[in-house]
Amino acid sequence: MSLIHEALQKANYNLNNLAKMPMLLSLVKEQLNNAVLLDKGYDISEEVEPLLEKYGSVEDVPEKSNETL
């Protein structure tokens, strides 16, 4: 199973349980951000927060080029 697929499955599971456990909202957001960054070529170990602080949103984070890998 791909890492993107796994991140989306976990986010979906937690989203389905959000009504029972509202504290999962930040976790769901992080899992969705991770899926987007994985799709853009970032590693699973990449820190999300510094990228969000630098670019403002996960959508604005550029795709990772081979030169920066």
Helices and strands as residue ranges (DSSP letters): H 3-16, G 22-24, H 25-39, H 48-55, G 58-60, G 66-68
